[in-house]
């Protein structure tokens, strides 16, 4: 596997926080994060809507293997260098059902947990950035014209 695609809820603060955390970790593969309700997600995995990704995380390898729920969480940890040992433990026959129950509990309560922990979703952060003159697209953010940078307006004569 060279690429792991994670279909996540961009309207959930906990999900966005997980995405940002994963991006800070050393990974053995390239990670791609795609909002599950986007046209790109359905293009990549046409049966995604039937899988109810609003209820449990779905991930897909570049070879077409698909995991959901606890299996998806284990795969996410497995591709992170510092978390691979935990992934092996959680994948054991004894712990996988426990991991499944924990994942289901968190998934069912992720919006409430996001509010409780004051976690902002990617969509909220993007909207807030746009109101402040920062454009965010394709996972990166840039300053738009007209935003004051170091005393002079960008794009204006100095």
C-alpha positions as CSV (number, residue, x, y, z in Angstrom):
1,X,0.0,0.0,0.0
2,X,1.3,3.4,-1.0
3,X,-1.7,5.6,-0.3
4,X,-4.5,5.4,2.4
5,X,-7.6,7.5,1.7
6,X,-9.6,8.5,4.7
7,X,-13.2,9.5,4.1
8,X,-14.1,11.7,7.0
9,X,-16.8,14.1,8.2
10,X,-15.5,17.6,7.5
11,X,-18.5,19.0,9.5
12,X,-17.3,17.3,12.7
13,X,-14.7,19.0,15.0
14,X,-13.5,15.6,16.4
15,X,-13.1,14.2,12.9
16,X,-11.2,17.3,11.7
17,X,-9.0,17.1,14.8
18,X,-8.2,13.5,14.1
19,X,-7.3,14.5,10.5
20,X,-5.0,17.2,11.7
21,X,-3.4,14.9,14.3
22,X,-2.8,12.2,11.7
23,X,-1.1,14.7,9.5
24,X,1.4,15.5,12.2
25,X,2.4,11.8,12.6
26,X,5.1,10.0,10.7
27,X,3.3,7.8,8.3
28,X,4.5,4.8,6.2
29,X,2.2,5.7,3.4
30,X,0.8,8.9,1.9
31,X,-2.5,10.0,3.6
32,X,-5.3,11.5,1.7
33,X,-8.3,13.0,3.5
34,X,-11.6,13.4,1.6
35,X,-14.9,14.6,3.1
36,X,-17.2,11.6,2.8
37,X,-20.1,13.8,1.4
38,X,-18.0,15.3,-1.5
39,X,-18.3,14.5,-5.2
40,X,-14.6,13.4,-5.1
41,X,-15.5,10.8,-2.4
42,X,-18.3,9.3,-4.5
43,X,-16.1,9.4,-7.6
44,X,-13.3,7.4,-5.7
45,X,-15.7,5.0,-4.0
46,X,-19.2,4.9,-5.7
47,X,-20.6,2.6,-3.0
48,X,-19.6,4.9,-0.2
49,X,-23.1,6.3,0.4
50,X,-24.4,2.8,1.0
51,X,-21.8,2.3,3.7
52,X,-23.2,5.0,5.9
53,X,-19.9,6.9,6.3
54,X,-21.9,9.4,8.5
55,X,-22.0,6.7,11.1
56,X,-18.6,5.1,10.9
57,X,-15.2,6.1,9.4
58,X,-14.3,4.5,6.0
59,X,-10.8,4.1,4.6
60,X,-9.5,2.7,1.3
61,X,-6.1,1.6,0.2
62,X,-4.8,2.5,-3.3
63,X,-5.2,-1.2,-4.1
64,X,-9.0,-1.0,-3.5
65,X,-9.2,-2.6,0.0
66,X,-11.9,-0.9,2.1
67,X,-12.3,-0.9,5.9
68,X,-15.0,0.6,8.1
69,X,-15.4,1.1,11.8
70,X,-12.9,-0.5,14.1
71,X,-11.0,-2.0,11.2
72,X,-10.6,1.4,9.7
73,X,-9.3,2.9,12.9
74,X,-6.8,0.0,13.2
75,X,-5.6,0.6,9.7
76,X,-5.2,4.3,10.4
77,X,-3.0,3.5,13.4
78,X,-1.1,0.8,11.5
79,X,0.1,3.3,8.9
80,X,1.5,5.6,11.6
81,X,5.0,4.6,12.5
82,X,4.7,5.3,16.3
83,X,1.3,3.7,16.5
84,X,1.8,0.4,14.6
85,X,2.3,-1.6,17.8
86,X,-1.0,-0.3,19.2
87,X,-2.7,-1.2,15.9
88,X,-1.4,-4.8,16.2
89,X,-2.7,-5.0,19.8
90,X,-6.1,-3.6,18.8
91,X,-6.4,-6.0,15.8
92,X,-6.1,-9.0,18.1
93,X,-9.2,-11.2,18.3
94,X,-9.7,-10.2,22.0
95,X,-9.3,-6.5,21.6
96,X,-10.9,-5.9,18.2
97,X,-14.5,-6.2,19.5
98,X,-13.7,-3.8,22.4
99,X,-12.1,-1.4,19.9
100,X,-15.3,-1.8,17.8
101,X,-17.5,-0.8,20.7
102,X,-15.4,2.2,21.6
103,X,-15.3,3.3,18.0
104,X,-19.1,3.0,17.7
105,X,-19.6,4.9,20.9
106,X,-17.3,7.7,19.8
107,X,-18.8,7.8,16.3
108,X,-22.4,8.0,17.6
109,X,-21.4,10.9,19.9
110,X,-18.8,12.7,17.8
111,X,-20.9,15.9,17.3
112,X,-21.7,16.2,21.0
113,X,-18.1,15.5,21.9
114,X,-16.9,18.1,19.4
115,X,-19.2,20.7,21.1
116,X,-18.1,19.6,24.6
117,X,-14.5,19.9,23.7
118,X,-15.0,23.1,21.6
119,X,-13.4,21.4,18.6
120,X,-14.1,23.3,15.3
121,X,-14.8,21.3,12.1
122,X,-12.8,21.8,9.0
123,X,-15.9,23.5,7.4
124,X,-16.1,26.0,10.4
125,X,-12.4,26.7,10.2
126,X,-12.6,27.3,6.4
127,X,-15.6,29.6,6.8
128,X,-13.9,31.5,9.6
129,X,-10.7,31.9,7.6
130,X,-12.7,33.1,4.6
131,X,-14.3,35.8,6.7
132,X,-10.9,37.0,7.7
133,X,-9.5,37.1,4.2
134,X,-7.7,33.8,4.1
135,X,-8.5,31.3,1.3
136,X,-8.3,27.6,2.1
137,X,-8.5,25.0,-0.6
138,X,-7.0,21.7,-1.4
139,X,-5.7,21.4,2.2
140,X,-3.7,24.6,2.1
141,X,-4.4,28.2,3.1
142,X,-3.1,31.4,1.5
143,X,-3.7,35.0,2.1
144,X,-6.0,36.7,-0.4
145,X,-5.4,40.1,-1.9
146,X,-6.2,43.1,0.3
147,X,-5.0,41.6,3.6
148,X,-2.5,43.8,5.4
149,X,0.9,42.1,5.6
150,X,3.6,44.0,7.6
151,X,2.1,47.4,7.1
152,X,1.4,47.5,3.3
153,X,-1.6,46.1,1.6
154,X,-0.7,43.1,-0.6
155,X,-1.1,44.0,-4.2
156,X,-1.0,47.8,-3.5
157,X,1.8,50.1,-4.5
158,X,4.2,50.6,-1.6
